[in-house]
């Protein structure tokens, strides 16, 4: 039982810390500045969507005992390759931003160049996959830095004195709404590779079958609630700073929040925060993206750790050649918001096929919630276009 609990907590934190990357920090700060207290409603909406997405994906994957791309290929030959391409391409784009964010964090803490910080961070991430028990090392890494992030944002939220009454009120009764913010937030929280990080990790830890459903649901809800806690605390911290009239630097909005909250020390806090967020996302993005390729060739399965290391190296080299993709961090979140309804629709259709799921009957209410999310995100996507 202890082993299962560790696996569940590891999967939950892997999913949560994969979602909480530099793009996460940037998106939350940018949209809080734009929507003020009403951004709380967007967070609430994204949490409800996230719960519907994760419960569906985690249950379907773990009960079937198959990774998402294998289910898609068995549903319709070639569909798994398309899904894998979308996930890996989005994961690579995200990881370039993650490596950049890690470099930025080390620069803020130590003063060394962003490029040097990125190389050091990539080396740490690669080191995790050189462990014989890489999965357990990854779980521990995600859990420790996840708690560090929560503690840091709690401190900043406490010192910024946000207007809790109006923030909570407008979380349920917003004054304004923005579909782009919603699509971006959902894409940055469970879009693309992120929605599969925890479920694929559970398969690798040996948790599968209908008997594991109760624990799987607990893991899925834990991951989403950790993400939601960090997002809402960051929203409150940003709100408190913005309402004082402080200026937010558009080139590095999240850093402005920490600096305004705690002065020069705030920059050090920001450095540690964004580094923790970025380095865990580098690990999560690389692991999950490669998990979508493992079943396509025996060599990838056999040398998965080395292929994952190559993925991290490619991300780092592209960043070093191109530079820090500031706007890409928000854009990729939006893009992943489009990938999510496609991936979720594939799994929902697969869940109805007895040849894929055996005697398991996927709950009707969960299916309905999943299809509502698919249609809602597609409608918002068309509206954005």
N, C-alpha and C positions, 0 to 999 in steps of 0.2 A: 504493500500500500504506500509506503514511504517513497518507493521508486516511482510509482504512478504520480504521486503528489509533486515530486521534483520535476518529472517530465511535463506535467500540466503547467506548473508555475513557470518552468523554462520556456514552454511554448507560448504562454500568455505574455511573458516579458519580451520574448523575441518578436512577437507580433506588435506589441506596444512600442518597443524601442525602435523597430523598423519604421513605424509610422512617425515617431518623433525624431525627425531629422532636421537639418538646417532649413529645408523647405517648409516644414511644419512651423518652425519658429517665425520664419519670414511671412508665411501666409496669415498666421494668427495676428501678427502685429499690423500688417497692412490692412486687413479687413476690420480690425478693431478701430483703427484710425478712421476708416471710412464709415462704419456703421454705428460706432460708439456702443451704447448699452444694448442695442438691438442685435448685436452680433451674438449675444447669448442665445437667442432663438435659433440662429444658424447652427450653433454648437449642439443645442438640444436636438434639432432635426437630424443633424449628422450622426448623433449617437443612436437615435432610433433606427436610422438606415443601416448603420454599422452593425447593430445587434441582429437585424434581419439577415444581413449579408453573412456575418460570421457564423450564426447558428446554422444556416443552410449549408454553407461551404464546409465547415468543420464536420457536421454530421454526415453529409453525403460522402465526403472523402474517407473519413475514418471507418464508416460502416462498410463501404465498398472495398476498403483496403487498397485502393488504387489512387495514384496521383492524378491531379486534374487533367493533365495532357493524355494520360492513358485512358481515362474515362471518355474524353472527347474523341479520341481516335477510335475507340470501340463503338461509340455512338455513331460516328460517321468517319470513315477512313480519310485521313488528311486534316481533319478538323483540329486534332491535337497539335499538329505541326504549326498551324496558324495561331492557335492559342499560345503555344510556346514562343513563337516569334514575337507576338505582341508583348508578352510578359518580359522576355529577355531584353528586347529593345527598350522598353520602358524602364526596366531595372538598371540597364547600363546608363541611360540618360540620368536617372536619379542618382546613380552611384558617382557620376562625375561631380554632381553637386554635393554629394555627401563627402567626397574626398576634399573638395574645395572648402566645405564647412569645417572639416577637421583641421585643415591647415590654418584657417582663419582663427579657430579657437586657440591653437598653440601660439599663433602670432599675438593674440590678445593677452595671453598669460605670460609669455616669455619675451616677446619682442622680436623673435626670429622671423624670417620671411615666411609668407604663406606657403610658398613652394616647398621650403624645407620642412615646415610643419606637416604638409600633406604627405611628403615622402616618409617621415617618421611615423605618422598615423597609419599609412598603408603597411609599413613594416610590422606594426603591432597587430593589425588585422590579419596579415599573412601568418604571423606567429601562432595565432589561435588555430589555424587550419593545419599547422605542422604537428600539433599534438596528436598522439595516437587516439585519444578519446576526444576528438575535436568537438563532437556534439555536446558533451558535458561541459567542456571548457567554454563553449559558446553560451550555453544556458547560464552558467555562473557569471560570465562577463555581462550578459544582458541584465540579469537581476541586480547585480551590484550597482551598475551605472544607472539603471532605472530608478533605484532608491536615491541615488545622488541627485538626479534631475528633479525628482519630486521635492527633496529638501531645499534645493537652490531656489526653485520657483516659489515655494512656500515663503521663504525669507523675503523675496522681492515683492510678492503679493502683500505681505504683512506691512512692509515699509512704505508701499505706495498709497495706502489708505484709499482703496476704491470705494465708490458709493454702492454699497451692497444692496440697499433697498431697491433702487431703480434698476440695478443690474439684474437682480432676481426677478423683479416684476416684468421687465422687458424680455427676459428669457422665455416667458410664457405668453406675453402679449406685446409683440414687437411693434415699434413705430414705423419701421421700414424693412424691406426684404430685398435680397439680391441673389438671383439664381446662379450667377457666376461664382459668387462666394460659396454657395452651397455645393455646387458641382466640384469646385476646387478643393474644398474642405474634405468632402467625401473621397475624392480621388487621392488626396494626400494622406488620408487615414486608413482606408481599406482598398484603395484602387490598385490596379496592376498587381505586382508581386506581393504586396503587403497582405492582401486578403488570404493568401495561401501560405504565408510564412509559418504560422502556428500549426495549421493542419498537416502540412508536409513534415514538420518537425515531429508531430505526434506519431506519424507513420514510421519515421526513422527510429523512434524510441520504442517501437513495438506495440503501440496502443492502437487497436483496430477492432472492428466488429460491433454488433449491436449492444453487447454487454457493457461496452465502454461509454455508452451515450451520456449517462448521468455525469460522469467525470469530464467528458468532452465539452458538454454544455457549460459546466462550471469554468473550465479553462477559457472558453470563448468569451464568456461574459466578463471574466477577470481581466482579460487582455483589453477589451473595449473600455471597461471602466477605468483602468489605469491610464489609457490614452485620454479618456474624457476628463479625468481629474487633472492631468497635466495641462490639457488644452484650456480648461476653464480657469485654472489658477493663473495661467499665462495671460488669458483674456482679462482677468481682474487686475493683474499687475500692470498690464499695458493701459487699461482703462484709467486707472488711478493716475498714471503719469500723463496721459494725453489731456485729461480734464484739468490739469494744473496749467495747461498752456505750453508745456514743454515741446520743443521742436523735435520731430522724428527725422533722422537722416535717411532719405530714400535709398541710399546705397547700402545701408546696413541698419534697417529699422529695429531689429531685435536688440542690437547692441545699444541703441539709444535708450531703450526702456531700462536696461540694467544700469547704464551710466547715470541716468536721471534719478534712479531710485537710490543708488549707493555711491555716487561719485566715482573717484578713481578706482576704489575697491570694486565698484560695480563692473568695471571693465574686466577685472580679473574673474569675477563671478561669471560674466557673460562668456569669457573664454572657456572656462571649465564646462559651462552648460552646453554651449554649442559643440564643444569637442566631444562630450559624452553623447550628445544626441547624434552627432555625425558619425562617430566611430562605430556605435552600435548599429546604425543604419547601413554603414559600409558592409559590416559582417552579415546583417540580415538580408540585404539586397543581393549580395554575392551568393550566399547559401541558397536562397529561394530561387533565384534565377537559374542557377545550375541544376537545382532539383527538377526543373522543367526539361532538362536535356538528358538526364541520367538514363532514362529508359530507352533512349533512341539508339544507343550503341553500347555494347559491353565494356569498351575501353573507358567511356565516360563514367560508367558506374564504378569500374575498378579503380580509376584514378580521380575520383570526384574531388578530393581535397586539392590536388594539383591543378585541376581545371578551374576550381574556385579561386585559387591563387592567381592564375592567369587572368581571370575576369577582373580581379582587383587591380592587377598590374596594368591592364588595358585602360581601366577607368582613370588610374593615376596618370598614365602617360598622356591620355587625351586632355586631362585637366592641365597638365604642365605645358602642353603645346598650345592650347586654346585660351586658357585663363579662367578666371572664376565666372561661371555663368549665372549672374545674379537673377535676371529675369526668367531664366530657364526653370528655376526652383518653383516658381508659381505656375508657369506654363505646363510643366510636366505633371503637376498635381491635377490640373484641368484635363490634360490628355488622358491620364489614368482614370479619371472620372468617366471617360467614354469607353475605356477598356472594360471597366467593371460590369456594366450591364450585359455585354457580350459574354464574358466569362461566366457570370451568374446564370444567364439564360441557358447556356450549354449544360451546366450542372443540374439545373432544375429539370430540363428535359431528360437528362440521363437518370435522374432519381426515379422516374416513372417506368424505367425499363427493367423488367424482371430479370432479363439475361445479364444485366450489369449489377443489380442490387440484390438478387436472390429473393427471399421471401419478405425482405424489409419493406414496410410501407412508410414512406416519408410523410410526416404530419401535414394534413391539408392546410391548417392555419399557417404553418411555416412556408409552405409552397405559395399560398396566397400572398403572404407578406413579401416573399422573394419577388414574385411577379409584379407587385405594386412598386417595389424598388426599381426593378428593371424599367418599367414604363415611365416612372417618375424621372429617372435619370436620363432616359432617352428624350423625354419631353423637354427637360431643362437643357439638354445638349442641343436640341434643335433650336430652342429659344436663344441660346448663346450664339449659334451660327447666324 
